[in-house]
Amino acid sequence: MPVGMSDENRDHLLVGFGSAVDNTLHQNYWQKRYDIDYISWHQPAGNERMQNVLERVLTEELAGKKPEDIKVLVPLCGKSKDNYRMYRRGFTVVGVDWTRKPVEDFFSENSIETDPNSASPYVRSKDGRVIIGVGDWFTFGNSSESENQLPFDKYDIIWDRGCFDSINVNLREKYAAKIVSLLSPGGVYILDSKVFDTKGYKGPPLPLSEADIQKYYGADLSVETRERGQWVHHCGHDVTSHWKGRDITDMEQFVYVLKHKKD
């Protein structure tokens, strides 16, 4: 990718690769984003508001649980620094991403040695505490019908930063059902969302309101806002600068904690 290529030029290269609103996003869209080095969602230090929420969760919902007993699931994980920060805490982190490049980048950039005997579709750390699958998220699961079996049936933390708000809208119900089935009793689903006027932008990401979250999760999970504030910096860029080509100038960030209602 030529140095200094603008987001507008990168957007032009994505014409024909689909949108979330039109339900036409596929694996090739995400592969193309990596091919042209257009990973504007990546936060080099991780998501600070979500990390703040995690601190509270560890002293409340997961208080008394040893780090080595905590299992985390990160859908569409990319090469997220949050994965590394949770790994450093002693948790076991399981991720899934569409493409192999961010998975390889994650291990190399964080100097985590991989297990040469890792069995496809997974890449595992040598100590077994980071396991990342490559492929369609919807083929991974905990049922006997799943094409790709996840390493664990249930997870204490499901970490959703930029997944639920980036998939095709017609997949949201299916996605939510999967999340509910994978969340352990007493576990927490930490969900990041943005609210903004799309000005015709078709995503990803798409705005995700509390009403949207209640629509898909409210029957099974309680929904609580833990943090909110203006989305000032988008992955190292000023929000108004990053989105100015789309005429989007104001974004509000929310971080929710969802739990089984019976808990």
Summary of the structure (lengths in Angstrom):
residues: 263
radius of gyration: 17.8
end to end distance: 49.0
largest distance: 53.1
contacts: 790
relative contact order: 0.15
helix: 31%
strand: 25%
